[in-house]
Structure formats: C-alpha cells, structure tokens
Amino acid sequence: QVQLVESGGGLVQPGGSLRLSCAASGSIFSIIAMGWYRQAPGKQRELVAQIYSRGSTNYADSVKGRFTISRDNAKRTVFLQMNSLKPEDTAVYYCNLRHTNWIKNDDYWGQGTQVTVSS
C-alpha cells in the first residue's frame, strides 16, 4: 500500500500564495507521475498539475503561469506552489500518485487539504 500525506492548505486573500506538499510512503515500486487535483463544491474533481517521472509537467489552463509543480525524488515528495490565487481556486486539493509494478497501474490519493481564497 501507498500512503500520501498532504500539508499546506489554508485561508489566503486573493492575490496571495500558498505552497502544498505531499509526501509518499509505503510499498512503492515505480512512480509514473505525481500530481494535484482539486474539487470545488458541486463540481467534478479536475486535474490541476502533474509531474511525470522524467520531469515533464502538465497544467490545467486555468492555473498556467500561476502555479508551479515540483518534486523531490529522494524524499518522494511533490510540491505545488500557488501564486496569484483567485477565489475560483477555492477547493479541496488532493494529491495523486500514479503507480506501476509493471503488471498493473494504480492511482493513490491523499486525504485532501482545503484551500480557501477569500477576502
């Protein structure tokens, strides 16, 4: 099993910044990608940003230029630096790890951390 522990959410004013962290532990064979998804009330969960094992990244159009995903491979930790936050960024943010053991792929999720952007 793989465990993901998130931290860094909170309340911030519009235009402010937050940094989310997600540390992975457990029986990890090979990581395809790690990333962040978010879910606002009444909406579907959506991809925010993703970083693949070789370093390529993928961002939602709504966060390009404002959010940056990075990772520390040695610590199996992924970060999401969020700048110029907007009220529409308010959501529960979930860490995701896409894992493979070369037989099958699995998705693992963190418990979620609340990000609220409000004045």
HELIX and SHEET records of a PDB file:
HELIX    1   1 ASP A   61  VAL A   63  5                                   3    
HELIX    2   2 PRO A   87  ASP A   89  5                                   3    
SHEET    1   A 4 VAL A   2  SER A   7  0                                        
SHEET    2   A 4 LEU A  18  GLY A  26 -1                                        
SHEET    3   A 4 THR A  77  MET A  82 -1                                        
SHEET    4   A 4 PHE A  67  ASP A  72 -1                                        
SHEET    1   B 6 GLY A  10  VAL A  12  0                                        
SHEET    2   B 6 THR A 113  VAL A 117  1                                        
SHEET    3   B 6 ALA A  91  THR A 100 -1                                        
SHEET    4   B 6 SER A  30  GLN A  39 -1                                        
SHEET    5   B 6 GLU A  46  TYR A  52 -1                                        
SHEET    6   B 6 THR A  57  TYR A  59 -1                                        
SHEET    1   C 4 GLY A  10  VAL A  12  0                                        
SHEET    2   C 4 THR A 113  VAL A 117  1                                        
SHEET    3   C 4 ALA A  91  THR A 100 -1                                        
SHEET    4   C 4 ASN A 105  TRP A 109 -1                                        
END                                                                             
